Amino acid sequence: MERRDKDNYYLDIAQVVSERGTCLRRNYGAIIVKNDEIISTGYTGAPRGRKNCIDLKRCVRQEMNIPRGERYEMCRSVHAEANAIISAERKDMIGAAIYIVGTEADTGEIVANSSSCAMCKRLIINSGIEKVVIRDTDTEYRTVNVSDWIENDDSLSKEFGY
């Protein structure tokens, strides 16, 4: 039997974390790892004390047919990356990696070509995390150096008026 590589090992854990998600469309799991130690985990879900979409049995974004990657202000959930970051101390995140996996709520299939939203990118940058690893298939993933998000600032695009 071949041993699972370390990145897929952490992505497997993030995928299990995603199973706690409460979104009716897509659920994400995120884990922050530093020096081979899991610092924190996070999954998609409404803020503490508020009802989740699965409890309400409705998703406003789905009802409005909002495409993936747009109008996140209409979502009840706190994203997995944000939940992992707010559960960790910054000193522990400096130089760390965050592993992210998304799954379709209805099929459980992995969401290919995922990327953190603009707000989560800002949180990741400010947290001190250096590397983002995103699962595309059961064995394939992409690694993004956070410094690339800083140097290629997508918030300066024409779409945002810059």
QUICORJO-V497280 format. One line per field, one symbol per residue. ss: DSSP state (H for helix, E for strand, - for the rest). phi: phi as a letter, one per 30 degrees, with the letter a starting at -180 (. if undefined). psi: psi as a letter, one per 40 degrees, with the letter a starting at -180 (. if undefined). Layout:
# QUICORJO-V497280
ss = ???
phi = ???
psi = ???
This chain:
# QUICORJO-V497280
ss = -----HHHHHHHHHHHHH-------EEEEEEEEE--EEEEEEE-EE------HHHH---HHHH--------HHH--EE-HHHHHHH---HHHH---EEEEEEEE-----E-------HHHHHHHHHH---EEEEE-----EEEEEHHHHHH--HHH-HHH--
phi = .dddddddedddddddeddddbddcbbbbbbcbbhibddababdadeejcddedddiabdddddhddeibhdddcddcdeddddddcbdeedcdidbccbbcbdddciddddhdaddeddedddeddjdcbccbdcbebcacccdeeddddcdddcddecic
psi = hhhhidddddddddddddeeieiecihiiiihhhffhhdiiiihiiiheiiidddefihddddefhiheifeeehdihiddddddeeiiddeeheiihhhhiihddeeihhifiiiiddddddddddehdhhhhhdadeiiihhhddddddggeeeiddee.
